[in-house]
């Protein structure tokens, strides 16, 4: 093998390694907006799985007018009824399977002129939906 053939093989191997690593990197949530927002809004993320193999999705829920995900109007109405307090949302009366598939949620933003921060890990998506309603249902 000549030096140029060896160099080509090394470059090819490095390129393959980079492409493999790029393809296995976990999905990242979109960054929070840099510009200041007004009105009631929450930056929401949902992470499925554990920290090692997580799948994170994120969106900005704005409520004047409702926009940001598929159920924005419902989420804004639920939040308005709870004065922006996600922990105060009434739980739905549903039966969820006892399957452990952890889902972590995080919300950060402004509601009624005050800062809002909420973080919780649920045993599965059903338990998350039962407890948080439409707020984190932006993948629907």
PEBEL-V846401 format. One record per pair of residues at least 4 apart in sequence whose C-alpha atoms are under 8 Angstrom apart, sorted by the first residue. I is the first residue (numbers start at 1). J is the second residue. If there is no record, write none. Layout:
BEGIN
i=I j=J
i=I j=J
END
This chain:
BEGIN
i=1 j=5
i=1 j=6
i=2 j=6
i=3 j=7
i=4 j=8
i=5 j=9
i=6 j=10
i=7 j=11
i=8 j=12
i=9 j=13
i=10 j=14
i=11 j=15
i=12 j=16
i=13 j=17
i=14 j=18
i=15 j=19
i=16 j=20
i=17 j=21
i=18 j=22
i=19 j=23
i=20 j=24
i=21 j=25
i=26 j=53
i=26 j=54
i=26 j=55
i=26 j=56
i=27 j=54
i=27 j=55
i=27 j=56
i=27 j=57
i=28 j=55
i=28 j=56
i=28 j=57
i=29 j=45
i=29 j=56
i=29 j=57
i=29 j=58
i=29 j=59
i=30 j=57
i=30 j=58
i=30 j=59
i=32 j=43
i=32 j=60
i=37 j=41
i=39 j=62
i=39 j=63
i=39 j=64
i=39 j=110
i=39 j=111
i=39 j=112
i=39 j=113
i=40 j=62
i=40 j=63
i=40 j=64
i=40 j=109
i=40 j=110
i=40 j=111
i=40 j=112
i=40 j=113
i=41 j=60
i=41 j=61
i=41 j=62
i=41 j=63
i=41 j=109
i=41 j=110
i=41 j=111
i=42 j=60
i=42 j=61
i=42 j=62
i=42 j=107
i=42 j=108
i=42 j=109
i=42 j=110
i=42 j=111
i=42 j=116
i=43 j=58
i=43 j=59
i=43 j=60
i=43 j=61
i=43 j=107
i=43 j=108
i=43 j=109
i=44 j=58
i=44 j=59
i=44 j=60
i=44 j=61
i=44 j=105
i=44 j=106
i=44 j=107
i=44 j=108
i=44 j=136
i=45 j=56
i=45 j=57
i=45 j=58
i=45 j=59
i=45 j=105
i=45 j=106
i=45 j=107
i=45 j=136
i=46 j=56
i=46 j=57
i=46 j=58
i=46 j=103
i=46 j=104
i=46 j=105
i=46 j=106
i=46 j=136
i=47 j=54
i=47 j=55
i=47 j=56
i=47 j=57
i=47 j=103
i=47 j=104
i=47 j=105
i=48 j=54
i=48 j=55
i=48 j=56
i=48 j=101
i=48 j=102
i=48 j=103
i=48 j=104
i=49 j=53
i=49 j=54
i=49 j=55
i=49 j=101
i=49 j=102
i=49 j=103
i=50 j=54
i=50 j=102
i=59 j=68
i=59 j=69
i=59 j=138
i=60 j=68
i=60 j=69
i=61 j=66
i=61 j=67
i=61 j=68
i=61 j=69
i=61 j=72
i=62 j=66
i=62 j=67
i=62 j=68
i=62 j=72
i=62 j=76
i=63 j=67
i=63 j=72
i=63 j=73
i=63 j=76
i=66 j=72
i=66 j=73
i=66 j=76
i=67 j=72
i=67 j=73
i=68 j=72
i=68 j=138
i=69 j=137
i=69 j=138
i=69 j=139
i=70 j=137
i=70 j=138
i=70 j=139
i=70 j=140
i=71 j=75
i=71 j=134
i=71 j=135
i=71 j=137
i=71 j=138
i=71 j=140
i=72 j=76
i=72 j=134
i=72 j=135
i=72 j=138
i=73 j=77
i=74 j=78
i=74 j=134
i=74 j=135
i=75 j=79
i=75 j=133
i=75 j=134
i=75 j=135
i=76 j=80
i=76 j=135
i=77 j=81
i=78 j=82
i=78 j=89
i=78 j=133
i=78 j=134
i=78 j=135
i=79 j=83
i=79 j=84
i=79 j=85
i=79 j=86
i=79 j=89
i=79 j=135
i=80 j=84
i=82 j=86
i=82 j=88
i=82 j=89
i=83 j=111
i=83 j=112
i=84 j=111
i=84 j=112
i=84 j=116
i=85 j=89
i=85 j=116
i=86 j=118
i=86 j=132
i=87 j=118
i=87 j=132
i=89 j=131
i=89 j=132
i=89 j=133
i=90 j=131
i=90 j=132
i=91 j=130
i=91 j=131
i=91 j=132
i=91 j=133
i=92 j=130
i=92 j=131
i=92 j=133
i=93 j=130
i=94 j=130
i=96 j=126
i=96 j=127
i=97 j=126
i=99 j=123
i=99 j=124
i=100 j=123
i=100 j=124
i=101 j=123
i=101 j=124
i=101 j=125
i=102 j=121
i=102 j=122
i=102 j=123
i=102 j=124
i=102 j=125
i=103 j=121
i=103 j=122
i=103 j=123
i=103 j=124
i=103 j=125
i=103 j=128
i=104 j=119
i=104 j=120
i=104 j=121
i=104 j=122
i=105 j=118
i=105 j=119
i=105 j=120
i=105 j=121
i=105 j=136
i=106 j=117
i=106 j=118
i=106 j=119
i=106 j=120
i=107 j=116
i=107 j=117
i=107 j=118
i=107 j=119
i=108 j=115
i=108 j=116
i=108 j=117
i=108 j=118
i=109 j=115
i=109 j=116
i=109 j=117
i=110 j=114
i=110 j=115
i=110 j=116
i=111 j=115
i=111 j=116
i=122 j=127
i=122 j=128
i=123 j=127
i=123 j=128
i=124 j=128
i=125 j=129
i=126 j=130
i=127 j=131
i=128 j=132
i=128 j=133
i=129 j=133
i=129 j=134
i=129 j=136
i=129 j=137
i=132 j=136
i=133 j=137
i=134 j=138
END
